[in-house]
Amino acid sequence: MSQDPFAELKTRQREMWASFGPTALFTTPVAAHLVKFAEIGAGESVLDVGTGTGVVAITAARAGARVTALDLTPDLLEQARENARIVQREDIVWTEGDAEQLPYADASFDVVLSQFGHMFAPRPDMAVAEMRRVLKPNGRIAFATWPPEHLVGRMFALVGRHSPPPPPGASPPPQWGIPATITERLGARFDAAFFERGTMTVPALSVAHYRLFMERSVGPMQKLVESLARETRRLEAVRAEFDALVAPYYFDNVVHQSYLLTRAQARS
Ligand SMILES: C[S@@+](CC[C@H](N)C(=O)[O-])C[C@H]1O[C@@H](n2cnc3c(N)ncnc32)[C@H](O)[C@@H]1O
């Protein structure tokens, strides 16, 4: 029997993220930003946590790194393997696993990356401890997260308002987008963090097109809409709330999703 109090949440996450594949088209440019920001060098050993379809892992491999990548969701890892086959990077090691319990020896990697991945682990302290444990002395961590005050963070809050509460003790993912919180979480294990911001752009013909795309490809939105399938009025109200939230971020046929990048060096 599993000892993990969040085993059920993680089973739900595994199902929820399985439809994420089409969204990776838009996270691909962010992967280039993160890999550059992390200053990945040729020959470095890199771990990508929450790799999804492998956009960061493959970008880091193309920069010359030796890459291992981990994700909770087997369907996405299958797509990641296919992506690696297409670019002939079959040396990347893909692992099904959990950010809170990394299946690697201590001090295995020069760099640990995570793009919108480790932020979904319910216990930030465990994710940080694990990412630090597998880093070599003076290794570095670099990750992309969604701040709570920008579109995606606010979207998570909207979904949260209309969904059953998460299990007690699960930390809201967008907390990982607050520099002061990140500094506190990295604590004494890392030197002072360096931050940078960027915007992920999602082309769409209208806010309604964007909403439909999100409902089909982004697990938390998809689950919310499924849960309201028999409550037409509530579903309409939630969709109207969503459209109003997105409207200011939609211009020039593009939805603008701001993210935060963090980089920090491990203390030995
Ligand atoms: C928003 S997607 C990001 C995927 C990819 N990094 C990208 O940028 O395209 C979130 C990913 O985190 C993974 N994930 C969620 N919780 C996780 C956990 N506890 N451990 C490992 N991966 C997790 C999901 O399966 C999913 O692939």
The ligand as an SDF file (V2000), in Angstrom:
LIG
                    3D

 27 29  0  0  0  0  0  0  0  0999 V2000
    1.9990   22.0980  -17.7100 C   0  0  0  0  0  0  0  0  0  0  0  0
    2.7250   20.5250  -18.0840 S   0  0  0  0  0  0  0  0  0  0  0  0
    4.3670   21.0420  -18.5800 C   0  0  0  0  0  0  0  0  0  0  0  0
    5.0620   20.0470  -19.4680 C   0  0  0  0  0  0  0  0  0  0  0  0
    6.3900   20.4890  -20.1040 C   0  0  0  0  0  0  0  0  0  0  0  0
    7.4190   20.7500  -19.1130 N   0  0  0  0  0  0  0  0  0  0  0  0
    6.1860   21.6910  -20.9850 C   0  0  0  0  0  0  0  0  0  0  0  0
    6.6010   22.7960  -20.5870 O   0  0  0  0  0  0  0  0  0  0  0  0
    5.6290   21.5310  -22.0830 O   0  0  0  0  0  0  0  0  0  0  0  0
    2.9510   19.8950  -16.4260 C   0  0  0  0  0  0  0  0  0  0  0  0
    3.6900   18.5680  -16.4090 C   0  0  0  0  0  0  0  0  0  0  0  0
    4.0570   18.2410  -15.0550 O   0  0  0  0  0  0  0  0  0  0  0  0
    3.8320   16.8580  -14.8610 C   0  0  0  0  0  0  0  0  0  0  0  0
    3.6770   16.6310  -13.4070 N   0  0  0  0  0  0  0  0  0  0  0  0
    2.6600   17.0260  -12.6040 C   0  0  0  0  0  0  0  0  0  0  0  0
    2.9010   16.6340  -11.3350 N   0  0  0  0  0  0  0  0  0  0  0  0
    4.1020   15.9900  -11.3360 C   0  0  0  0  0  0  0  0  0  0  0  0
    4.8860   15.3530  -10.3290 C   0  0  0  0  0  0  0  0  0  0  0  0
    4.4850   15.2950   -9.0600 N   0  0  0  0  0  0  0  0  0  0  0  0
    6.0490   14.7850  -10.7060 N   0  0  0  0  0  0  0  0  0  0  0  0
    6.4670   14.8190  -11.9930 C   0  0  0  0  0  0  0  0  0  0  0  0
    5.7690   15.3940  -12.9830 N   0  0  0  0  0  0  0  0  0  0  0  0
    4.5990   15.9860  -12.6610 C   0  0  0  0  0  0  0  0  0  0  0  0
    2.6080   16.5560  -15.6910 C   0  0  0  0  0  0  0  0  0  0  0  0
    2.4700   15.1860  -15.9770 O   0  0  0  0  0  0  0  0  0  0  0  0
    2.8530   17.4010  -16.9290 C   0  0  0  0  0  0  0  0  0  0  0  0
    3.6030   16.7190  -17.8890 O   0  0  0  0  0  0  0  0  0  0  0  0
  1  2  1  0
  2  3  1  0
  2 10  1  0
  3  4  1  0
  4  5  1  0
  5  6  1  0
  5  7  1  0
  7  8  2  0
  7  9  1  0
 10 11  1  0
 11 12  1  0
 11 26  1  0
 12 13  1  0
 13 14  1  0
 13 24  1  0
 14 15  1  0
 14 23  1  0
 15 16  2  0
 16 17  1  0
 17 18  1  0
 17 23  2  0
 18 19  1  0
 18 20  2  0
 20 21  1  0
 21 22  2  0
 22 23  1  0
 24 25  1  0
 24 26  1  0
 26 27  1  0
M  CHG  2   2   1   9  -1
M  END
$$$$
